[in-house]
Amino acid sequence: MKHADVAVIGGGQSGLAAAHSLMREGLKPVILEASNQTAGSRPRYYDSLTLFSPARYSALPGLPFGGEAGRYPHRDEVVAYLLRYAERLDADIHTRSRVTSVRTAGDGFTLDLEGGQRPEARAVITATGGFGHPNRPALPGLDTFTRTLLHVSQYQAPGLFAGQRVAVVGAGNSAVQVATELGRVAHVILASRAPVHWFPQRPLGRDLHFWLSVTGLDTAPLGRF
């Protein structure tokens, strides 16, 4: 691992898809993944995680998801798919290769890795996501809060919160899924800065992604709308 056309930092879904596109253009990327497998942060997500898009619309370029196309894949299915995708990608992949810094060097870059390696690349793509470094706002009172306080990256299952009052802060996909699951065993409040905009998942009997695709709205330049 001396020199690469492009260094892709992160071996999850974004990094793998980027490497596929680079190889299709005749470039030779190297994928640097900090963990021990090319599945990104998916293996560490909560147990009940389910994609909100059907398998048909969840595949990466070049490899269908497999199985019943209308189902919503579970976390472990996604992990298995990403591992299979990386195996078939035939790219130069290095796991347990954490990048600590990137420096300009001539007309390219030098990457510093834990362990002392310093590969070079003409270009760098960062596909690390935010799961490994979660943002927990410094809200007043947190330093004196004595009950359980978790970021969603630390949440696994609802059993710990059975019978308790729980506030889920946020209204994204993870927050809503976790709040729904917790709502079966606890009293849950979902707190967000703005009203939650709900959309039916299967209008007229078809998944929302189907209608976005057939109407062209999924690729339309709608800007802020």
SVG drawing of the C-alpha trace seen along z (x, -y; Angstrom):
<svg xmlns="http://www.w3.org/2000/svg" viewBox="-54 -26 60 40">
<polyline fill="none" stroke="black" stroke-width="0.4" points="0.0,0.0 2.4,-2.7 0.5,-4.8 -3.1,-4.9 -5.1,-6.9 -7.7,-7.6 -7.7,-6.8 -11.3,-6.2 -11.5,-6.7 -14.2,-4.4 -15.4,-1.0 -19.1,-1.3 -21.8,-1.7 -20.7,-5.1 -17.0,-4.1 -17.8,-0.9 -20.1,-2.7 -17.5,-5.4 -14.8,-2.7 -17.2,-1.0 -17.7,-4.2 -13.9,-5.0 -13.1,-1.5 -15.7,-1.9 -13.8,-5.0 -10.5,-3.0 -9.0,-4.3 -7.5,-2.2 -8.8,-3.2 -7.6,-1.9 -10.2,-1.6 -9.0,-2.3 -11.5,-1.0 -10.8,-1.5 -12.8,1.5 -12.2,5.2 -14.8,5.5 -16.2,3.6 -19.7,3.0 -19.3,-0.5 -21.2,-1.3 -24.1,1.1 -22.9,3.9 -23.1,1.6 -26.6,0.2 -29.5,1.1 -30.8,4.7 -34.2,3.8 -32.8,1.5 -34.8,1.9 -34.3,-0.1 -37.1,-2.4 -36.5,-1.7 -37.3,1.7 -34.5,4.0 -35.2,3.0 -34.2,-0.5 -31.5,0.2 -28.9,1.9 -25.5,0.4 -24.5,0.1 -23.6,3.4 -25.2,5.8 -28.9,6.4 -29.9,6.9 -31.4,10.3 -34.5,12.0 -38.0,10.5 -37.6,7.1 -40.4,5.4 -39.2,6.3 -37.5,3.9 -34.1,5.4 -33.0,5.9 -29.7,4.7 -28.0,8.1 -29.1,8.5 -27.5,5.2 -24.3,6.2 -24.2,9.5 -24.9,7.6 -22.1,5.1 -19.6,7.8 -20.7,9.7 -20.5,6.4 -16.9,5.8 -15.9,9.3 -17.1,9.0 -15.8,5.5 -12.2,6.8 -10.8,3.5 -7.7,2.9 -9.3,3.0 -7.4,2.6 -9.3,3.1 -8.0,2.1 -6.5,-0.9 -7.5,-4.0 -6.5,-7.3 -5.3,-9.8 -4.5,-12.7 -4.3,-13.7 -1.5,-16.1 -0.8,-17.6 2.3,-16.3 3.3,-17.6 0.4,-17.3 -1.4,-14.7 -1.8,-13.7 -0.1,-11.6 -2.3,-9.8 -1.0,-9.0 -2.3,-5.7 -2.3,-4.3 0.8,-2.0 3.0,-4.3 2.1,-3.5 2.0,-6.6 0.3,-5.7 0.1,-8.4 -2.8,-9.2 -3.6,-11.6 -7.0,-12.3 -8.9,-11.5 -12.6,-10.7 -13.9,-10.8 -16.7,-8.4 -16.5,-8.1 -20.0,-9.2 -20.7,-10.5 -21.6,-7.3 -18.1,-6.9 -18.0,-10.4 -21.6,-11.1 -22.7,-14.7 -24.1,-15.1 -25.0,-18.8 -23.9,-20.3 -27.4,-21.0 -27.8,-22.7 -28.4,-20.1 -26.7,-17.1 -23.9,-17.3 -26.3,-16.7 -28.6,-14.3 -28.4,-11.0 -30.5,-8.7 -29.5,-6.8 -28.3,-9.0 -27.5,-7.4 -26.7,-8.5 -28.5,-6.4 -25.2,-4.9 -25.1,-3.3 -28.7,-2.0 -29.3,1.7 -32.7,2.9 -35.7,1.5 -35.4,3.9 -33.3,1.4 -36.0,-1.2 -39.1,1.0 -41.6,-0.9 -39.7,-4.1 -40.3,-7.6 -38.1,-8.2 -37.4,-11.3 -36.1,-10.7 -34.5,-13.9 -34.7,-14.2 -37.1,-13.3 -34.9,-11.5 -35.3,-7.9 -33.4,-6.5 -35.2,-8.6 -38.6,-7.6 -37.7,-3.9 -36.3,-3.9 -39.2,-5.9 -41.7,-3.5 -39.9,-0.5 -39.6,-2.0 -43.3,-3.0 -44.2,0.7 -42.5,1.0 -42.2,-2.6 -43.8,-6.0 -42.1,-7.9 -41.8,-11.6 -40.4,-12.5 -38.9,-15.9 -37.9,-17.9 -37.2,-21.5 -39.8,-21.5 -43.1,-19.6 -42.5,-16.1 -43.7,-15.7 -45.2,-12.3 -45.6,-10.6 -47.4,-7.3 -44.8,-4.6 -47.1,-2.8 -49.5,-5.2 -52.0,-3.4 -50.4,-0.1 -46.9,-0.9 -43.8,-2.0 -43.1,-5.8 -39.8,-5.1 -41.8,-3.5 -43.8,-6.6 -40.7,-8.9 -39.0,-6.7 -41.8,-6.4 -42.6,-10.2 -38.9,-11.2 -39.0,-13.2 -36.2,-11.2 -33.8,-12.8 -35.5,-16.1 -33.6,-19.3 -36.2,-20.4 -33.7,-22.5 -35.0,-23.6 -38.5,-22.3"/>
</svg>
